[in-house]
Amino acid sequence: MQPDQTRAVMTLALMAAFADGQKDDRERDHLRDLAQSLGSSAGGADLMKTYQDVLLGRARLEDAAAALDTPGLRQLAFEMAVGVCDADGVCNEREKAFLEQLRAALGIAPSEASAVTEQADALANAPVRAHPVEGEDVPPAALAVAAAPLAAGAAAAAAAQGTAPGPRAASVSDAEIDSMVLNAAILNGALELLPQSLASMAIIPLQTRLVYRIGKVYGYELDKGHIADFLATVGVGLTSQYVEQFGRKLVGGLLGKVMGGLGRAVGSAATGSAFSFATTYALGKVAQRYYAGGRTLGTDALKSAFTRTAEEAKGLQQRYAPQIQERARGLDVGKLLKELRA
């Protein structure tokens, strides 16, 4: 992919990120830092200038679309934009209008566009209490607790520990929680090694399920709104995280392999894999600390713990790199996505 094409795709990704008109300063700062970080490895594409052009309204959707001169690039850009818009939930009306404008500019047939948006919407609506999907490895005891009916789980937690804030005991062992967190991190690291753009769309729903299961073993029944707030509090913006996942694949050349016909080939996007492994691992460990402590940690403490744990996890990822590669080779992404949507 040429630098101007990389810049065009990232322009559309950033336009999609801002399409809902609701990004707060934290998300804007993360996207700016991402553009600066990726710019050094973007092969001549000035992504910091791209970010500024989008933010200041200097970039035109039609110009970016015109730079993408093959069906594969246009399809890739549209899938990316849909994933960005759906990262924080099913598209609102402003995002739908943006995607329709983009579809027309890219010359994608309405039926093809609908197939992509329907898959993404289904992932955005993926239930948190579902059974394990392709590639997930959840200890049986933790799975049994997570799958327990709402009323029974809430009643058991209340009877055992009461409703007052304070430390809580888990209904499974620390070793089982550690195993659940590590396996989730390995799976998400593996997804980042795959060239399919839809693979990255699965990461946020899988992280949401991990936080749900951890909350459940400490007696908390969490909904998706609470989990999204928790992720935002520790510093994980849903939209900016997806843009980062996609951007690292893009500048690493991994996404181009799809258009080159390599399909399921495992890529060498080590940086992107390390990012998703570390983010998932840190989310799991900080969630464990937060819910074990009775949800008493403040915002600053949560952010500090997440940042510190994510840095530690980057080193841990190197140790588990062979397992991540092996998981990526054996993953059936189509099956995983289908099971997530069920």
N, C-alpha and C positions, 0 to 999 in steps of 0.2 A: 504494500500500500504506500502510495506517495505521500509526502508531507502535507500537501494541500488536501488530500483526501482524508488523512487523519484529522487534520484541523476541521474539515467540514463535518465529519462524524461527531467529533467532540463539541462542535458548535451546536449541533442538534441535540446532543445529550444535555448540554447546559440549558438550552432553551426549554427542553422538556422538564428539567429540574425546577425551573422558575415559572412554569406554565400555570401552576395553581394559584400564584400570587400570594402564597402564604408562608414563604420561607422566612424564618427568623434570622437574627444576626448570627446565631451559632451555626446554622446550616450554611449561610453565606460565607462565613469565615472558613468553614471546613472545605467548601468547594473551591474557594480561592487558594487555600493551602495545597489542595490536591492539584490544581492547575499548575502551581509553581513547582510542586514535587515531580509531576509527570513530565513537565516541560524539558527537563534535563535529559530525558531518555526518549523523546518523541521524534528523533531523527530529523530535526529541522523545523518541526511544527511548533510555532510559538503559542503554547497553550495558555500562558499567562495573558497574552494579548487577546486570545480568544475569549477567555473569561471576562476580561474588561469590556470587550465589544458586546458580548451578550448582556452583561449587567447594565451597560449604559445605552442599550437599544440600538447600537450601531450595526449589529449583525442582522442579515436578512435571511429568513428561512429559505426563500427561493434561490438565493445565491449558493447557500450550502448544499441544497439538493442538487443544483445543476453541476456541482463539482463531482458528484457521484455518478460515474458514467457506465456502470455495469449493473445488471439486475441483482447480482449478489451483494454489491455494496449498498444498493438502495434497500434491499430486504434487510440487511444487517442493521442499517441505520434506523429503520422503522421498528424492528424488534427491540433495539436498544431503547428507543424513545418510549415505547410501551412499557418496558420494564422499569424505566425511571419513573414514569407517571404512576405506576401501580406499586412502587416500592413502599409507600406509606399508606396503602389502602386502595380500594377500587377508585378509578378516576372520577374526579368531579366534573362538572359541566365545562369549566374552562379548559381542563386537560383534554376532555373529549373533543372540544372544538379545535384545540391545537393539533391533536392527532389526525383529525379529519383533514385539516389544512396540509399537514405533512404528507399524508397518504396521497392527496391529489398532486402535490408538488413532485413527489417521487414516482408518480405514475403506477402505483400499486393498485391492483384490482380490489374493489370492495370486499369480495369474498375472501381473498387472501388476507387482507387486513383484519377482517372479522375473526378469522381463525386464530390469528396471533393475539388479538385483544381478548378473545374468549378464554384462551389458555392462561393469559396473565391475570385476568380477573378471577379466574377460578383459583389460582395460586394465592392471590391477595385475600381470598375468602377461605383459604385452607383452614380446617378446624385444628385447634391445638390439642384436642383430647383424642386424636385418632391413634390407631395402632401404628407400630413402627413401619416405615416404608423401606423400599429398596436401599440397602447400604447402611441403615441405622442399626446400631447394636446397643440395646437398652437392657440392663440387668433385669431379670425377671421380677425381682422384688420391687424395684422402682417402677416397672411397667404396671404391676398389679395395683400399686397405689395410685398412679396417674390415671388408670382406667376405671377406678372406682367411681360409682355414681356420685353426683354432686352432693346430694343430701347426706349420704352415708359418710363421705369424706369429711364434710363440714362438721357433722355431728361427732365423729370420732375425734377430730382435732379439738373441738370445744370441750368434750368430756375429758380428754387427756391433759389438756394444757390451759383451758380457760381462754378468755378473750383479752385479758390484760396484756399490754406490750411487755416484752422481755425475752430472754433467750428461749429458744425452742429446741427440743430434741427431734432429730429426724426419725422417720419410720423405717429407714434403711440404714445400712452402715456407711461410714465415710468412704470406705473403699469402693462401694457400689456407686456412690455419687461421683467419685473421682473417675471411675471407669466410664460412666455415662458422659461426663464432660469431655474426657479425652477422645472418646469415640466420635462424639459430635464434631469436635475440632478436626479430627482426621477426615471425616466425611466431607466437611465444608472445604478443607484444604484440597481434597481430591477433586471436588467440583470445579475449583478454580484452574485445574490443570486440563480441563476439557474444553474443546473449542466451541461447543454449542453455546450461543448466547443465552438460551433458555436455562442452561445449567446454573448460571449465576442467579437467576430469578428464584431458584429453590433455596438459596442460602438464608435469606431473611425468614421465611416460614420455618425452616429447620431451627434457626436460633430461637424463634418464638416458642417452638415446642419444647426446646431445652429449658428455657426459663420457666415455662409452665410446669414442667415435670419437677424441677427443683423446688418451686414454690409448693407444689402439692405434697412432697415428702415432708415438708415442714408444717403442713396443715393449712396452707393457703390455697384457695380456689381462685385462680387469676383469670381475668378475661383479657382479650387482645388489647383493649385500650390501656389497661394497667401495664401490660408488658411493654407496649410501645412507649409509655411514659418512663418506665424503668430504663429502657435502652437510651432514650433521649437524655435522661438524667445522668447516666454514666458517661455520656459523650458520644453515643453511637447514633448519628442521624440516619434514618432509614434511607432517605433519598441520596444523601451524599455517600453513604456506604455503597449503594448499588452503582453510582457513577464511578466511584473509585475502583470497584471490582471490574467493571466493564472497561474503564480507562486503562487499567494495568494490563488487561488482556490485549487491548487494542495496540498500545505502544510496544508491547512485547512481541507483536506479530502473531499471536496465537489465533486470533479471530480470522486472520487472513487465510489460515490453513483450511478453514471450512470452504472458502471460495476456491481454494486450490484443489479441492476434492479429497482431502485427507480424512474428512469425516470424523471418526472416533479417535483419531490419533491423539495420544497424550502429549501435551505441550511441555515446554520448559519454562513456563511462567512462574519461576520460583518466588519472585517477589509477591505476586498476587496470591499465590498459595500460602505463603507465610503470613500475609495480611489476614486472610480469612481464617486460617488456623488460629492465629493469635487473638483475633477479635472474638471468635467463638469460645476459645478456652477462657479468656478473661471474663467474658460475660457469664459463663457458667460458674467460675470460681467466686466472682463478686456477688452473683445471685445467691450462692450458697452462704456466703458470709452475711448478706443482707437479711435473708429470711431466717437464718439460724439465730440472728440477733433480734428477731422480733420487729424487723423493719424500722429500726431506730437510727441507722446511719444517716447522716445528713448529706446534702448534695455534694459538698466539697470533699467529704471523706469518700463517697462513692466514686467520684471522678478520679481522685488521687489513687484509690485502690485499683481502679480499672486501668489507668495509664501505666502504673507500675507492673501490674500482672501481665498486661499485653506485651510490655518490653521483655519480661522474663520469658513469656511464651514464644517469642521469636527465636530464642535460643533453643527452646524445647522442640520447636518444629524441625530443626535440623536433625535431631535425634530420631524423629519419627518420619523423616522424609521417605525412607524405603516403604513404610506401611502406607503412606499417602499415595505414592506412585502405584503401589499394588492395588489399593482401593479404586483409584481412578481407572485402571485398566479393566477392572471387573465390573464397573458400574454400568447399568442399563438406565441411561438418563430418561428415556421415554417411559419406562416402567416407574421410575421414581416420581416423575411429574404426575403421572396418572394416579398413583397411589396418594400423593399429597393432595390432589384435587378431590379425591373421593370423600 
